Amino acid sequence: MQDNAPVMMEYPKEILLFDTGAHGMATSASLCRMAQECAWHHAASLGFGFEQLGARGLAWVLREHTENT
């Protein structure tokens, strides 16, 4: 991880026609895809991208945790 890496990242993204719904606004699904893409690039800029981790034999694993109440 880089010590001088920014905490926030700006990632310009053009909203295309297929990202919008009937009213011309970005859909929830397209906003989620854009957030995921931005997170991907941010992780890579911090040294935790797919290529960087793969070169070290590591990978991200996400799981859902629920509590039984």
N, C-alpha and C positions, 0 to 999 in steps of 0.2 A: 504494500500500500504506500502511496506517495504521501509524504508529510505535508506537502504544500497543495494537495489536491483540493479543489473547491467542494464545499459541502452542497452547494446548489449547482445545478447545471442547466444551461439554456440549450435547448435542442429545437431549432426552428423546424416546423413541419407544415407543409401545405395540406389543407383540407380539400380533398378531391370530391367530385360529385358522388362517387359510390360510398363516401364516408357520411353522407347526409341522408336524412329521411325525407318524407313527403313535404315537410315545411321548410326544407333548406337548412336545417340545423344539424350539427353533428350528432350521430346516434350514440347512445350509451356504449354500445359494442365498439364503435370506432374510437371513442375516447379511451376505453380500456386498452385497446390495441396500441394507441399512441403512447399511453402511460407505460405500457410494457416495453415498447421499443425504446423510449427514453431511458427507462431503468436499465435496459440492456447496455446502452451506450455509456451510461453513467458508471455502471459496474466495470466496464472495460477501461474507462478512463482512470479508475481507481486501482486497476491491476487485478480485478476479480472477474474479468470477462471469460467467455467460453474458451478462447484460445489459450489465455494465460493459465487458467486452471487445468485445462486438458494437458498442457505441457508438463504439469506437475503431478498428473495422475489424480486430480481432484475434480469434483463437480458439485454444483448446487443441487440440493434435494429439498423440496418443499413438501410439507405434509400438513394436514388439517388436524387440529387438536380440539377435542370437545370434552367437556366435563360432564360427568353423570351427576345430576343433582336430584 
